């Protein structure tokens, strides 16, 4: 039954796309995030629904969509360069088979992010993409929040729609994405035109925000706690009563403390004392190994280059004998540990050139969003006053992603690359309407100048 419902929805959108090809772009976003082929049990699991939507999105744009306003920008060129560079490192990878497996989804994520801005030529499309992004992630987040409230959480114990700890369904990744999309949720509530401004929309947004904040608790993801702190710090910029905001946030945190499980406290304590946790201890050792590896291999070792690492570190082990607790330091030898950081993921896999391209791509996005906020923050007409708040929401989402990415290997996370595409699309749209305004103003000025000359001639 689940398969039939999912297939019926996908088929329905494919039919609607014959009149509105942009719907196929949104369909691919939905499928790529939610992965319905992994949720179903039989028929849909055997069908290449992602490939079908991918081909429809590209083919529909080429054959049926209007290309007015589409521009190829610097950041798209940077992603294209990164894509080609990843292809080169994959062909020379230390582990060709494993690298090919990762390349199979990375090139699609990068190519779609390059393509996406070409379709975002109107406000309706920009808003449509943002809404589908939020609602697709919300489908997972709502279920996660409900399980957390009902007591089904815990580190590596909280199950999502699929029993697969990869992609957005990985606990730390979902926590980062959920927190990063909260500003976009509230932009949709305040400035969106798809849903009417009604109290039910507001209630849903509040409940969804609460569910997003529950994800780091339910998954006990340490990165999620850092992302919540980052979100609170970034929101201070847009809050008029900052002291009241800080006091309210602190009070809310104190009220929540008694309801948090003991396992959550124990998990979060390892942030301040990483030496007592094996997962945290190995990260430091892997990062040191990656720096040494990059000094010998400046162009990286291709995807999954971490598989060649091997190192030893000291771990404190508690021993309880009756009422006596002793700590014994034991040397642990480990190998083939993942990077646990997008920075070191890029450095180890793509070397210094890849890391520079990745950093430049995201830092340029933060700068562009800042420029848009400054340029449009005083806009008063309905047609443009939504731009600065959206730029602010995308800037906060990108900053939260970079903080979360520091402690997990999500350098090519598709949802975040889609947010990059949304940023590029917004910049292109603003440049176009700026250019149209300038052209109109010059035309009016020339017409007024001609009229003034004619009046002077008649008077003479």
C-alpha positions as CSV (number, residue, x, y, z in Angstrom):
1,X,0.0,0.0,0.0
2,X,2.8,2.4,0.9
3,X,4.5,1.7,-2.5
4,X,1.2,2.5,-4.4
5,X,0.7,5.8,-2.5
6,X,4.3,6.9,-3.2
7,X,4.2,5.9,-6.8
8,X,0.8,7.6,-7.3
9,X,2.1,10.8,-5.9
10,X,5.3,10.7,-8.1
11,X,3.2,9.9,-11.2
12,X,0.8,12.7,-10.5
13,X,3.6,15.3,-10.3
14,X,5.1,13.9,-13.5
15,X,1.8,14.5,-15.3
16,X,1.5,18.0,-13.9
17,X,5.0,18.8,-15.0
18,X,3.9,18.5,-18.7
19,X,2.3,21.9,-18.1
20,X,4.8,23.2,-15.5
21,X,8.2,21.6,-16.1
22,X,9.6,23.3,-13.0
23,X,7.5,20.8,-10.9
24,X,9.9,18.1,-12.1
25,X,12.8,20.0,-10.5
26,X,10.8,20.1,-7.2
27,X,10.0,16.4,-7.6
28,X,13.7,15.5,-7.8
29,X,14.3,17.6,-4.7
30,X,11.6,15.7,-2.9
31,X,12.9,12.3,-4.0
32,X,16.6,13.1,-3.4
33,X,15.9,14.2,0.2
34,X,13.2,11.8,1.3
35,X,14.3,8.8,-0.8
36,X,10.9,7.1,-1.1
37,X,12.4,4.2,-2.9
38,X,14.1,3.3,0.4
39,X,10.9,3.8,2.3
40,X,8.8,1.4,0.2
41,X,8.9,-2.3,0.5
42,X,8.4,-3.9,-3.0
43,X,7.7,-2.2,-6.3
44,X,9.1,1.2,-5.8
45,X,12.3,-0.2,-4.4
46,X,13.1,-1.8,-7.8
47,X,12.3,1.3,-9.8
48,X,14.9,4.1,-10.6
49,X,12.6,6.9,-9.5
50,X,15.5,9.2,-8.7
51,X,17.0,8.7,-12.2
52,X,13.5,9.3,-13.7
53,X,13.0,12.5,-11.9
54,X,16.7,13.6,-12.5
55,X,16.2,13.1,-16.3
56,X,12.8,14.8,-16.2
57,X,14.2,17.9,-14.4
58,X,17.0,18.3,-16.9
59,X,15.1,17.3,-20.0
60,X,12.0,19.4,-19.1
61,X,14.2,22.5,-18.6
62,X,16.0,22.0,-21.9
63,X,12.9,21.2,-24.0
64,X,9.9,22.9,-22.4
65,X,11.0,25.5,-19.9
66,X,11.5,29.2,-20.7
67,X,15.1,30.3,-20.3
68,X,14.5,34.0,-19.7
69,X,16.7,35.3,-16.9
70,X,18.9,32.2,-16.7
71,X,22.6,33.0,-16.0
72,X,25.7,31.0,-15.4
73,X,27.5,32.5,-12.4
74,X,30.9,32.4,-10.8
75,X,29.8,30.0,-8.0
76,X,28.3,27.6,-10.5
77,X,31.7,27.7,-12.3
78,X,33.4,26.9,-9.0
79,X,31.1,23.9,-8.4
80,X,31.8,22.8,-12.0
81,X,35.5,23.1,-11.3
82,X,35.1,21.1,-8.1
83,X,33.1,18.5,-10.0
84,X,35.8,18.0,-12.6
85,X,38.5,17.9,-10.0
86,X,36.6,15.2,-8.0
87,X,36.4,13.2,-11.3
88,X,40.1,13.5,-11.7
89,X,40.9,12.4,-8.1
90,X,38.4,9.5,-8.5
91,X,40.2,8.2,-11.5
92,X,43.5,8.3,-9.5
93,X,42.0,7.2,-6.1
94,X,43.8,5.1,-3.5
95,X,40.7,2.9,-3.3
96,X,39.2,2.9,-6.8
97,X,36.2,0.7,-6.0
98,X,35.1,2.6,-2.9
99,X,35.8,5.9,-4.5
100,X,33.6,5.0,-7.5
101,X,30.7,4.2,-5.1
102,X,30.9,7.6,-3.5
103,X,31.4,9.3,-6.9
104,X,28.2,7.7,-8.0
105,X,26.1,10.1,-5.8
106,X,28.5,13.0,-5.4
107,X,28.5,14.0,-9.1
108,X,24.7,14.0,-9.2
109,X,24.5,16.3,-6.1
110,X,27.1,18.7,-7.6
111,X,25.6,18.7,-11.1
112,X,22.1,19.3,-9.8
113,X,23.3,22.2,-7.6
114,X,25.0,23.7,-10.7
115,X,21.8,23.3,-12.7
116,X,19.3,24.4,-10.1
117,X,20.0,28.2,-10.3
118,X,19.2,28.1,-14.0
119,X,15.6,27.3,-13.2
120,X,15.1,29.8,-10.4
121,X,14.1,32.8,-12.6
122,X,11.1,34.1,-10.6
123,X,10.1,34.7,-7.0
124,X,7.5,31.9,-7.2
125,X,10.1,29.4,-8.1
126,X,12.6,30.5,-5.5
127,X,9.8,30.3,-2.9
128,X,8.7,27.0,-4.3
129,X,12.1,25.4,-3.9
130,X,12.5,26.7,-0.4
131,X,9.1,25.4,0.6
132,X,9.7,21.9,-0.9
133,X,13.1,21.8,0.9
134,X,11.5,22.6,4.2
135,X,8.5,20.2,3.8
136,X,10.6,17.3,2.6
137,X,13.0,17.6,5.6
138,X,10.0,18.2,7.8
139,X,8.5,14.8,6.9
140,X,11.5,13.2,8.6
141,X,11.8,15.7,11.4
142,X,8.2,15.4,12.5
143,X,8.5,11.7,12.9
144,X,11.8,12.1,14.7
145,X,10.3,14.6,17.1
146,X,7.3,12.4,17.9
147,X,9.5,9.4,18.6
148,X,11.7,11.6,20.9
149,X,8.7,12.8,22.9
150,X,7.3,9.3,23.2
151,X,10.7,8.0,24.5
152,X,12.1,6.3,21.5
153,X,15.3,8.4,21.3
154,X,18.9,7.6,22.1
155,X,22.3,7.6,20.4
156,X,22.1,5.2,17.4
157,X,18.8,4.0,18.7
158,X,16.3,6.5,17.1
159,X,15.0,4.9,13.9
160,X,13.7,7.0,11.0
161,X,11.8,6.0,7.9
162,X,14.6,3.8,6.8
163,X,17.0,1.6,8.7
164,X,20.0,3.1,7.1
165,X,22.5,5.4,8.8
166,X,23.5,7.3,5.7
167,X,22.7,10.5,3.9
168,X,20.3,12.8,5.6
169,X,19.2,9.8,7.7
170,X,22.5,9.9,9.6
171,X,21.7,11.4,13.0
172,X,24.3,14.2,13.1
173,X,23.5,15.2,9.5
174,X,19.8,15.3,10.2
175,X,20.4,17.4,13.3
176,X,22.5,19.9,11.4
177,X,20.0,20.2,8.5
178,X,17.0,20.5,10.8
179,X,18.5,23.4,12.8
180,X,19.9,25.1,9.7
181,X,16.4,25.2,8.1
182,X,14.7,26.9,11.0
183,X,15.3,30.4,9.7
184,X,13.9,29.4,6.3
185,X,10.8,28.0,8.0
186,X,10.0,31.4,9.5
187,X,10.8,33.3,6.3
188,X,8.1,31.2,4.6
189,X,5.7,32.0,7.4
190,X,6.4,35.8,7.3
191,X,7.0,36.4,3.6
192,X,5.7,33.3,1.7
193,X,2.8,33.5,-0.7
194,X,2.1,29.8,-1.2
195,X,0.4,29.4,2.1
196,X,-2.1,32.0,3.4
197,X,-1.2,33.9,6.5
198,X,-3.4,32.0,8.9
199,X,-3.1,30.9,12.5
200,X,-2.9,27.3,11.5
201,X,0.3,28.0,9.5
202,X,1.8,29.7,12.5
203,X,0.9,26.8,14.8
204,X,2.5,24.4,12.3
205,X,5.7,26.5,12.1
206,X,6.0,26.6,15.9
207,X,5.4,22.8,16.1
208,X,7.9,22.1,13.3
209,X,10.5,24.4,15.0
210,X,10.0,22.5,18.2
211,X,10.5,19.2,16.3
212,X,13.7,20.5,14.7
213,X,15.1,21.4,18.2
214,X,14.1,17.9,19.4
215,X,16.2,16.2,16.7
216,X,19.6,16.8,18.4
217,X,18.0,15.6,21.7
218,X,16.4,12.4,20.2
219,X,19.6,11.5,18.3
220,X,21.9,12.7,21.1
221,X,24.0,14.3,18.4
222,X,26.7,16.5,19.9
223,X,26.9,18.5,16.7
224,X,23.2,19.4,17.0
225,X,23.8,21.1,20.3
226,X,26.6,23.2,18.7
227,X,24.2,24.1,15.9
228,X,21.5,25.2,18.3
229,X,24.0,27.4,20.1
230,X,25.1,28.8,16.7
231,X,21.5,29.5,15.7
232,X,20.9,31.4,19.0
233,X,24.0,33.5,18.5
234,X,23.1,34.3,14.9
235,X,19.5,35.3,15.8
236,X,20.9,38.0,18.1
237,X,21.7,40.1,15.0
238,X,18.0,40.2,14.0
239,X,16.5,40.6,17.6
240,X,15.7,44.1,18.8
241,X,15.4,43.1,22.5
242,X,18.5,41.1,22.8
243,X,18.7,41.0,26.6
244,X,15.1,39.7,26.7
245,X,16.0,37.1,24.0
246,X,19.0,35.9,25.9
247,X,17.0,35.7,29.2
248,X,14.2,33.8,27.5
249,X,16.5,31.4,25.8
250,X,18.3,30.7,29.0
251,X,15.0,30.2,30.9
252,X,13.7,27.8,28.2
253,X,16.9,25.8,28.5
254,X,16.6,25.6,32.3
255,X,13.0,24.5,32.0
256,X,14.0,21.7,29.5
257,X,16.9,20.3,31.6
258,X,14.7,18.1,33.9
259,X,13.1,16.4,31.0
260,X,16.4,15.4,29.3
261,X,17.5,11.8,29.7
262,X,20.7,11.0,31.7
263,X,22.2,9.4,28.5
264,X,21.9,12.9,26.8
265,X,23.9,14.6,29.6
266,X,26.6,11.9,29.4
267,X,26.8,12.2,25.7
268,X,27.1,16.0,25.7
269,X,29.7,15.9,28.5
270,X,32.2,14.5,26.0
271,X,32.2,17.8,24.1
272,X,34.2,19.4,27.0
273,X,36.2,16.2,27.7
274,X,36.7,14.4,24.4
275,X,39.4,12.2,25.8
276,X,36.9,10.1,27.6
277,X,34.9,9.1,24.5
278,X,36.3,6.8,21.8
279,X,34.4,8.5,19.0
280,X,35.7,11.9,20.0
281,X,39.2,10.7,20.6
282,X,39.5,9.1,17.2
283,X,38.5,12.3,15.5
284,X,41.5,14.1,16.8
285,X,43.8,11.2,15.8
286,X,42.2,11.1,12.3
287,X,42.7,14.8,11.8
288,X,46.3,14.6,12.7
289,X,46.8,11.7,10.3
290,X,45.0,13.7,7.5
291,X,47.3,16.6,7.9
292,X,50.4,14.4,7.6
293,X,48.8,12.6,4.7
294,X,48.1,15.9,2.8
295,X,51.7,17.0,3.3
296,X,52.7,13.9,1.3
297,X,49.7,13.9,-1.0
298,X,48.8,17.6,-1.6
299,X,46.3,16.7,-4.3
300,X,44.4,14.2,-2.1
301,X,43.8,10.5,-2.4
302,X,40.3,10.4,-3.8
303,X,37.1,9.5,-2.1
304,X,37.4,7.3,1.0
305,X,41.1,7.9,1.3
306,X,40.7,7.6,5.0
307,X,40.7,3.8,4.6
308,X,44.5,3.8,4.6
309,X,44.8,5.4,8.0
310,X,46.2,3.6,11.0
311,X,47.1,5.2,14.4
312,X,47.3,4.6,18.1
313,X,45.9,6.7,20.9
314,X,45.4,6.5,24.7
315,X,41.9,6.0,26.1
316,X,40.9,6.1,29.8
317,X,39.0,3.0,30.8
318,X,36.9,3.0,34.0
319,X,37.0,-0.1,36.2
320,X,34.4,-0.6,39.0
321,X,35.1,-3.0,41.8
322,X,32.4,-2.7,44.5
323,X,32.5,0.9,45.7
324,X,35.9,1.6,44.2
325,X,36.3,3.1,40.7
326,X,39.7,3.2,39.1
327,X,40.8,4.6,35.7
328,X,43.3,2.7,33.6
329,X,44.9,4.3,30.5
330,X,45.0,1.8,27.7
331,X,46.6,2.2,24.2
332,X,44.1,1.6,21.4
333,X,45.2,0.9,17.8
334,X,42.6,1.8,15.2
335,X,42.5,1.9,11.4
336,X,40.2,2.9,8.6
337,X,38.4,5.6,10.6
338,X,36.3,8.2,8.7
339,X,37.3,11.8,8.7
340,X,34.4,13.1,10.9
341,X,34.9,16.6,9.5
342,X,34.1,18.1,6.1
343,X,37.3,20.2,6.3
344,X,39.5,17.1,6.7
345,X,37.3,15.1,4.4
346,X,38.1,17.6,1.6
347,X,41.7,17.8,2.6
348,X,42.2,14.1,2.6
349,X,40.2,13.3,-0.5
350,X,40.7,16.3,-2.7
351,X,43.9,17.8,-1.2
352,X,44.6,21.5,-0.8
353,X,43.0,22.5,-4.2
354,X,39.7,20.8,-3.3
355,X,39.7,22.3,0.2
356,X,40.3,25.8,-1.1
357,X,37.5,25.5,-3.7
358,X,35.1,24.1,-1.1
359,X,35.9,26.9,1.4
360,X,35.7,29.6,-1.3
361,X,32.4,28.4,-2.5
362,X,30.7,28.7,0.9
363,X,32.5,31.8,2.1
364,X,31.6,33.6,-1.1
365,X,28.0,32.6,-0.4
366,X,28.1,34.1,3.0
367,X,29.5,37.4,1.6
368,X,26.9,37.5,-1.2
369,X,24.0,37.0,1.2
370,X,25.4,39.8,3.4
371,X,25.5,42.1,0.3
372,X,21.9,41.3,-0.6
373,X,20.8,42.1,3.0
374,X,22.5,45.5,2.9
375,X,21.2,46.2,-0.6
376,X,17.5,45.3,0.0
377,X,17.0,45.8,3.8
378,X,15.2,49.2,3.2
379,X,12.9,47.9,0.5
380,X,9.3,48.7,1.3
381,X,7.3,47.5,-1.7
382,X,5.7,44.0,-1.6
383,X,7.7,42.9,-4.6
384,X,11.2,43.2,-3.0
385,X,10.9,43.4,0.8
386,X,11.1,39.6,1.0
387,X,14.6,39.6,-0.5
388,X,16.7,40.7,2.5
389,X,15.0,38.4,5.0
390,X,15.5,35.4,2.7
391,X,19.2,36.3,2.2
392,X,19.5,36.5,6.0
393,X,17.8,33.0,6.4
394,X,20.1,31.5,3.8
395,X,23.1,33.1,5.4
396,X,22.2,31.7,8.8
397,X,21.5,28.2,7.3
398,X,24.9,28.3,5.6
399,X,26.8,29.4,8.7
400,X,25.1,26.6,10.8
401,X,26.0,24.1,8.1
402,X,29.7,25.1,8.2
403,X,29.7,24.8,12.0
404,X,28.1,21.4,11.8
405,X,30.3,20.3,8.9
406,X,33.4,21.0,11.0
407,X,32.6,17.9,13.0
408,X,31.1,15.5,10.4
409,X,31.9,14.5,6.9
410,X,29.1,16.2,5.0
411,X,31.0,18.2,2.4
412,X,28.8,17.0,-0.4
413,X,25.5,16.9,1.5
414,X,22.8,17.2,-1.2
415,X,20.4,19.4,0.9
416,X,23.2,21.9,1.6
417,X,24.2,21.9,-2.0
418,X,20.6,22.7,-2.9
419,X,20.8,25.6,-0.5
420,X,23.9,26.8,-2.3
421,X,21.8,26.6,-5.6
422,X,19.1,28.6,-3.9
423,X,21.6,31.3,-2.8
424,X,22.9,31.5,-6.4
425,X,19.4,31.7,-7.8
426,X,18.5,34.5,-5.4
427,X,21.7,36.5,-6.4
428,X,20.9,36.1,-10.1
429,X,17.3,37.1,-9.6
430,X,18.3,40.3,-7.7
431,X,20.9,41.2,-10.3
432,X,18.4,40.9,-13.0
433,X,15.7,43.1,-11.4
434,X,18.5,45.6,-10.5
435,X,19.5,45.7,-14.1
436,X,15.9,46.1,-15.3
437,X,15.4,48.9,-12.8
438,X,18.6,50.6,-14.0
439,X,17.6,50.2,-17.6
440,X,14.1,51.6,-16.9
441,X,15.5,54.6,-15.0
442,X,17.9,55.4,-17.8
443,X,15.1,55.2,-20.3
444,X,12.9,57.5,-18.3
445,X,15.9,59.9,-17.9
446,X,16.5,60.0,-21.6
447,X,12.8,60.5,-22.3
448,X,12.7,63.4,-19.9
449,X,15.8,64.9,-21.4
450,X,14.2,64.8,-24.9
451,X,11.0,66.3,-23.6
452,X,12.9,69.1,-22.0
453,X,14.8,69.9,-25.2
454,X,11.5,69.9,-27.2
455,X,9.9,72.3,-24.7
456,X,13.0,74.5,-24.9
457,X,12.8,74.5,-28.7
458,X,9.1,75.3,-28.7
459,X,9.6,78.1,-26.2
460,X,12.4,79.6,-28.3
